[in-house]
Each structure stands twice: as C-alpha cells, then as structure tokens.
Amino acid sequence: MKIVMPEFVVPLLEERTCALVQSRELLGACDIVLIEDLVRDPGGVAGAVAGVEVVMVPWMIAPELLRQVLGVSTLRWVHTMTAGVEHVVRALSERALRERAPLSGETIVITNAAGIFDVPIAEMVLAWILAIAKRLPDFIAQQRAHQWHLLRLREASDLTVGIVGLGSIGAEIARRCHAVGMRVLATRRHIDRGAPFVDQLYTPEDLSELLAASDFVVVAVPLTPETHGLIDARALRRMRRDAWLINIARGAIVDQAALVDALAHGWIGGAALDVFEEEPLAATSPLWDLPNVLITPHNSWSTPHFKRREAELFLDNLERFLRGEALRNVVDLSRGY
C-alpha cells in the first residue's frame, strides 16, 4: 500500500515494525512517500503520488500540493493533522466538482486529530482567563513604565465561562475551568445527556443566552458553513460590556470587522485571539494596537508532545485500516467535523 506521510512519522513506524510481529506484517510492506520530498520536487508530484491510497496531511501544506495529492483516483483515506478539516473538505469538494461526483465518506474516509490538542489549548485558555482576571498585562505595562499602582483584581471562582462548542477541546477547557471554581456554560447539539464539569448546557439555537451570561466567551466550534461568521455584530452586542472573547478555533467564525468595532467602542471588555480570518495577521490590522486585545500567532496548539501524539494516532489508525477495522476520529462529512 502506498502512503503519503510527513518524515517525523517514520521513526515511530520503524519502531513499531521492529517491536511487534503483527505490526511488522502489516506495516513492513507499505510504500512510503514523504511530504517533504514532494515539497522539494513539485515537478515530480504526479508520478510520486500515483497509486496512493492513504495520505496524512500536515497543517501548512500548500493548497496546490494538497489538491494534487488528494486528486489521486486511488485515494481511500485522508488523515489530517488538525482538529479542523475544512481545508481537506474544500480540496476534496473541488475534486468531486471536477469529476461531477458527490463527495461521500463511503469512498474516501477522512479522520482528524481530535484529542491531540485538547491539553495545550485548554491550558492556553485558562492562562488567558487567569491573566485577564489578575490583570497581568496591566502589571507588565506598569513594570516597563517603572510604575507602582495597586489594581482591582478578580477571583476565577466568581466568574462564568461560556464555551461555544463542547467538542473534545471544549470539554477539556470545561474541566480545567471547573477545577479553578468557575461556573461553566457550554453549547452542544444534544443537551439531554448532560456533560461533566458543565453547569448548564445550551443548544446552538440558545447561544445568545450563553453570551449574555458569560464573563468569558470561548469559541471552540469547528469551522463549517453553519459556524462561518457565527460571532457577528449581533452576537457581540449580546455579550456583557466587561466580558472577554477568546477564540482558539478558526478566525472566520468571528466577524473580524465587527469585533474591531466591538473592541474599539466598548461593546465588550476585550479579546484574546489565537486565530484570524487571514493568517498571518496583516501588520496593518487595527487589532495589533487595541489596548484590550491579546494576540498569539495561531500557537495555542503547541506542545513538545505534538509529533509523538500525531504519529501514534495515525499509526494506530493505519493498522486498523490495514486490518479492515473501524477508524478513530472519523469525520462526518454532512456536519464537517
């Protein structure tokens, strides 16, 4: 079987094939094509990927290379190294449109990296919440200005966090916020079963109630046609004037122009942003200079365990795939996640 994967997976692949007889039988005959080789030799991509059945897609892969790799007629399974799959769905949809065939999970299975980023992203969200409640940016500014002023601070246990989208990342955010005593609200499609560490669940249709009740609103939904522009001017107006918006999902879920207005005119207290409509964020963006904005460069996922976790998830699924078993993290194409 021919497989496209990043180079960092190879050592763990070799480790498995050496350590386990069953893995050796399954993985030993795989024909590996490295993403890095395709990047170095764009002219040879078509020949290199001919006959490929499985592709592991990195986050920063160029759109044209992605289209070429996913355009192979023999493709059966795509695994993306991200929790969001909109870039893969878009490329496969373009292919389906060219071939005048429906995009179906029955012909090409898509799996994602759900679970890989839960801990680092949840830690980043909690760090932002505590930094804002304890006014660490203000203290840092005072230190640089050699100023000594006491500031009024808040306790996390007095505050409410509203999580828009209780997937695996949202659930980990809920667990950590609950641990510091916060009241936790969240939206989810199905609310009848309840959820650990969540005080109250709302359906997506009741988002406005969550917005009005939260000191911190955390955007954690996947980007789909339904969530594109979800946090618009109307939603921002529903938030408290001292509430903060935290976005660790995708930039296009928030109407960026409306957010700039909300921040500049005091509709909300501030925003901590890790993702943006266009990345990198343009140097001319007004977000850089607003005093009530914290910016990180789509970096909340970062962890020293990233490559190991990604490789283990992919190789576990690869063995399942070769045995004809059900895969982990299969994406429902009708929902986009």
C-alpha positions in Angstrom: 0.0 0.0 0.0 1.3 3.4 -0.9 1.1 6.1 1.8 2.0 9.8 1.9 3.2 11.0 5.3 5.5 13.5 7.0 9.0 12.4 7.7 8.7 12.7 11.5 6.3 9.6 11.5 9.0 7.3 10.0 11.0 6.7 13.3 7.9 5.6 15.1 6.8 3.5 12.1 10.2 1.7 12.2 9.9 1.4 16.0 6.6 -0.4 15.6 7.7 -2.7 12.8 10.7 -3.8 14.8 9.0 -4.3 18.2 5.8 -6.1 17.2 5.5 -9.0 14.8 1.9 -8.2 14.0 2.8 -4.6 13.1 5.8 -5.8 11.1 3.5 -7.9 9.0 1.0 -5.1 8.5 3.4 -2.1 8.0 6.5 -3.7 6.7 5.3 -3.8 3.1 4.0 -0.2 2.9 5.5 2.1 0.3 6.1 5.4 1.9 6.2 8.8 0.1 7.4 11.7 2.2 5.6 15.0 2.1 9.0 16.7 2.4 10.1 15.1 -0.9 7.0 16.3 -2.6 7.7 19.9 -1.5 11.3 19.7 -2.7 10.4 18.3 -6.1 7.0 19.9 -7.1 7.5 18.8 -10.7 7.6 15.1 -9.7 4.5 15.1 -7.6 2.2 13.5 -10.1 4.5 10.5 -10.6 5.4 10.2 -6.9 1.7 10.0 -5.7 0.4 7.8 -8.4 -1.4 4.9 -6.8 -1.5 6.4 -3.3 -4.3 5.1 -1.1 -3.6 6.9 2.2 -2.5 10.5 2.9 -1.5 12.1 6.2 -2.0 15.8 5.7 0.2 18.4 7.5 -1.4 21.7 8.6 0.8 24.1 6.5 0.7 22.1 3.2 0.4 24.4 0.2 -3.1 24.4 -1.4 -1.9 23.4 -4.8 0.1 20.4 -3.4 -2.9 19.4 -1.4 -5.1 19.4 -4.5 -2.6 17.3 -6.4 -2.2 14.7 -3.6 -5.9 14.4 -2.9 -6.7 14.3 -6.6 -5.3 10.8 -6.9 -8.0 8.4 -8.1 -6.8 5.5 -5.9 -7.2 7.6 -2.7 -9.2 5.8 0.1 -8.3 7.5 3.4 -7.1 11.0 4.4 -5.9 11.8 7.9 -5.4 15.5 8.7 -3.0 16.6 11.5 -5.5 19.2 12.6 -8.8 19.1 14.5 -10.4 21.2 11.8 -10.9 19.6 8.4 -12.2 22.5 6.3 -9.0 22.6 4.1 -9.3 18.9 3.3 -13.1 19.0 2.7 -12.6 22.0 0.4 -9.9 20.2 -1.7 -12.0 17.1 -2.0 -15.1 19.1 -2.8 -13.1 20.7 -5.7 -12.1 17.3 -6.9 -15.7 16.0 -6.7 -16.9 19.0 -8.6 -14.3 18.4 -11.4 -15.3 14.7 -11.6 -19.0 15.6 -11.3 -19.4 13.1 -8.5 -20.8 13.5 -4.9 -18.3 13.9 -2.1 -19.0 10.8 0.1 -17.5 9.3 3.2 -18.2 5.9 1.7 -15.5 6.4 -1.0 -12.9 8.5 0.9 -12.7 8.4 4.7 -11.5 11.5 6.5 -10.1 11.3 10.0 -8.8 14.2 12.1 -6.5 14.9 15.0 -9.2 15.4 17.6 -7.8 14.9 21.1 -4.2 15.8 20.2 -4.5 19.4 21.1 -7.0 19.3 24.0 -4.5 19.8 26.8 -2.3 22.6 25.3 -5.2 24.6 24.0 -7.2 24.3 27.2 -4.1 25.4 29.2 -3.8 28.4 27.0 -7.4 29.4 27.5 -7.1 29.0 31.3 -3.8 31.0 31.2 -5.6 33.8 29.4 -8.5 33.8 31.8 -6.3 34.0 34.8 -4.0 36.6 33.3 -7.1 38.8 32.5 -8.7 38.3 35.9 -5.4 39.1 37.6 -4.6 41.9 35.1 -1.2 40.6 34.3 -0.9 42.6 31.1 -1.5 45.8 33.1 1.1 44.8 35.7 3.6 44.1 32.9 2.9 47.5 31.4 3.4 49.2 34.8 6.7 47.3 35.3 8.0 48.6 31.9 7.0 52.1 32.9 8.5 51.8 36.4 5.1 52.5 37.9 3.7 51.3 41.2 -0.2 51.3 41.3 -2.5 48.8 43.1 -5.1 47.4 40.8 -8.5 45.8 41.5 -8.4 42.1 40.7 -11.0 39.3 40.4 -11.2 35.7 41.6 -11.8 33.0 39.0 -14.4 31.3 41.3 -16.6 34.4 40.9 -16.6 34.2 37.1 -18.5 32.4 34.4 -17.0 30.9 31.2 -19.2 30.2 28.2 -17.8 27.6 25.8 -19.2 27.8 22.3 -18.8 24.2 21.1 -18.3 21.3 23.6 -16.2 19.0 21.5 -13.0 17.4 22.8 -11.2 20.7 23.2 -14.2 22.4 24.7 -14.7 19.6 27.2 -11.0 19.9 28.3 -11.5 23.7 28.7 -14.6 23.0 30.8 -12.7 20.5 33.0 -9.9 23.0 33.7 -12.1 26.0 34.3 -14.3 23.9 36.6 -11.1 23.0 38.6 -10.4 26.6 39.5 -14.0 27.1 40.6 -15.5 28.8 37.6 -19.2 28.4 36.6 -19.1 26.6 33.2 -21.7 27.0 30.4 -21.5 25.4 27.0 -23.3 24.8 23.8 -23.8 21.4 22.2 -26.2 19.9 19.7 -27.5 17.3 22.1 -28.0 18.5 25.7 -30.2 15.8 27.1 -27.3 13.6 28.4 -25.6 16.4 30.3 -21.8 16.8 30.4 -19.0 16.5 33.0 -17.8 19.8 34.5 -20.5 21.8 32.8 -23.1 23.6 35.0 -25.5 24.3 32.1 -25.8 23.2 28.5 -27.4 25.2 25.7 -28.4 24.2 22.2 -26.7 26.3 19.4 -30.1 28.0 18.9 -29.8 29.3 22.5 -26.3 30.8 22.0 -27.5 34.3 22.9 -28.4 33.2 26.4 -24.9 31.8 26.9 -23.3 35.0 25.6 -25.3 37.2 27.9 -24.4 35.2 31.0 -20.7 34.8 30.5 -17.7 36.8 31.7 -15.5 34.9 29.2 -16.8 33.5 25.9 -14.5 30.8 24.4 -15.0 30.0 20.7 -14.3 26.3 20.3 -16.6 25.1 17.4 -15.2 23.8 14.1 -15.4 26.0 11.0 -18.4 24.9 8.9 -20.8 26.7 6.7 -23.1 27.0 9.7 -20.5 28.5 12.0 -18.9 30.8 9.5 -19.4 34.3 10.9 -21.3 32.9 13.9 -19.9 35.6 16.3 -21.2 38.6 14.4 -22.1 42.1 15.5 -25.4 40.9 16.9 -23.7 38.2 19.0 -21.1 40.7 20.2 -23.8 43.1 21.3 -25.3 40.3 23.4 -22.1 39.9 25.5 -21.5 41.8 28.7 -19.7 45.1 28.3 -16.8 43.8 30.5 -16.8 40.3 29.0 -13.8 38.9 27.0 -14.0 36.9 23.8 -11.4 34.1 23.4 -11.0 32.5 20.0 -8.9 29.3 19.7 -11.0 27.7 16.9 -10.8 29.4 13.5 -10.7 33.1 12.6 -13.6 33.0 10.2 -16.0 32.0 12.9 -15.8 35.6 14.2 -16.7 38.6 12.0 -13.4 40.4 12.4 -14.6 43.8 11.3 -17.5 43.6 13.8 -15.0 42.5 16.5 -12.8 45.5 15.9 -15.9 47.8 16.3 -16.9 46.0 19.4 -13.4 46.4 20.9 -12.9 50.0 19.8 -16.3 51.2 21.0 -16.5 49.2 24.3 -19.3 46.7 23.4 -17.1 44.1 25.1 -14.2 44.2 27.5 -11.6 42.7 25.3 -10.4 39.7 23.2 -7.7 37.1 23.4 -7.2 35.8 19.8 -5.1 32.9 18.6 -6.7 32.7 15.1 -7.7 35.2 12.4 -9.6 35.3 9.1 -6.3 35.8 7.3 -3.0 34.4 8.7 -0.5 35.8 9.4 -2.5 38.8 10.7 -1.7 41.8 8.5 0.7 44.3 10.0 -1.9 47.0 9.2 -4.7 45.3 11.2 -6.1 47.6 13.9 -6.2 44.6 16.3 -2.4 44.9 16.9 -2.8 48.3 18.5 -6.0 48.0 20.5 -5.2 48.0 24.2 -7.8 45.4 25.1 -6.5 42.7 22.8 -4.1 39.8 23.4 -2.7 38.2 20.3 -0.9 34.9 19.7 0.1 33.6 16.2 -2.1 30.5 16.0 0.2 28.9 18.6 -2.2 27.6 21.3 -1.8 24.0 20.0 1.9 24.0 20.6 3.2 21.2 22.8 6.5 19.2 23.0 4.4 16.0 22.6 2.8 17.1 19.3 4.7 14.8 16.9 4.6 11.8 19.1 0.9 12.0 19.6 0.2 12.7 16.0 2.3 9.7 14.9 0.8 7.4 17.4 -2.7 8.3 16.4 -2.0 7.9 12.7 -0.2 4.6 13.0 -2.8 3.2 15.3 -5.4 4.1 12.7 -3.2 2.8 9.9 -3.0 -0.6 11.5 -6.8 -0.6 11.9 -7.2 0.4 8.2 -4.9 -2.4 7.1 -6.9 -4.9 9.2 -10.2 -3.5 7.8 -11.4 -2.3 11.2 -13.2 1.0 12.1 -11.0 4.0 12.4 -10.8 6.5 15.2 -11.8 10.2 14.7 -13.8 9.6 11.5 -15.3 12.9 10.2 -19.0 13.2 9.5 -18.9 14.9 6.1 -22.5 16.1 6.5 -21.5 18.1 9.5 -17.9 18.9 8.6 -16.4 17.6 11.8 
